[in-house]
């Protein structure tokens, strides 16, 4: 079901306060109607194909990240789905609460693509999932152990790039984007001295 709503021209001929109040009332009515119909439309069309890009984030992975300041963060709950045979995309949350805000996005990209990047770019933004999985800090959740092992095996053939959009402790996303790494990622030529 698609709903198109235009508020242009609402309240014309009346004061801006009256127009604003009318738009707010209309938005409240639309919100109530949409909420009341939320169980009516199915997420898949009759053909079985998803009807929205938001459908299908069913692979649940939990992993910590090394934040931009070098401290561990998380663990973050990654809800992932494949968008091609070379890329898996994940929505990142700090908890499994249904109202948890989206704090970031991570892409799992086939190594034959990412390893074409200049080394400096790869090391700044990407991390090797094989190395990350080997640390024992990554968990594939909500599926039987044999399936989880297969998911981990496929993920080990990818590199990850994460974009954190809502920084920890912020009241709202302020436009700051950070590129956390996996714990265990090593930067060649870098020393902790």
C-alpha positions, 0 to 999 in steps of 0.5 A: 500500500502506498500513501502519498500525502502533500501538505502544500496549500493546506490552510491557504487563506487562513493565518499561518497558525491555523494552517499549521494547526490544520497540518498537525491535525491531518498528520495525526489522522494519517498516523492513526490510520497508518498505525491501524492498517499496519497489520493489513498489508503483508511484507511480501507480495503474492509472488513472494518477493519483498515489497520494501527494501526494509524487508529481509534483515534477518541475519542477526550478528553481534560484535563489538567495534573499535571506536574512532578514539581507539576504545571498544564499543558495543557490542552492536547488533547487526541485522543483515541481508544480502543485496547481491552475491557480493554484498551484505548490508547491515543495520546497526543497533546498540540493543535489541529493543524494538525502539532502539535507534539505528546507530550505523550501517555496515557492509560486508563486501567480497574481498575480490572487490575491496582488495582493489582499493589502495592499501591506505584506504582499505586499512582506514575504513575496512577490516577483514571479517576472517580476522574478526571472527577468529577473535571469538568476539563475533556471534551469529544469533537467532539460528541453529549452530550449524546454520550460524557456522555457515553464515560465519564461513561466508562472512569470513570471505568478506571485508567490512566497512562500518559507518556510525551515524549516531555517536554513543552518548549523543541525544540525537545524530548530529551529523558526525560520521565515524568509521569504527574498526573491528577489535583486532584490526591491525594498521601496518606501520602503526605502533602503540608507542 
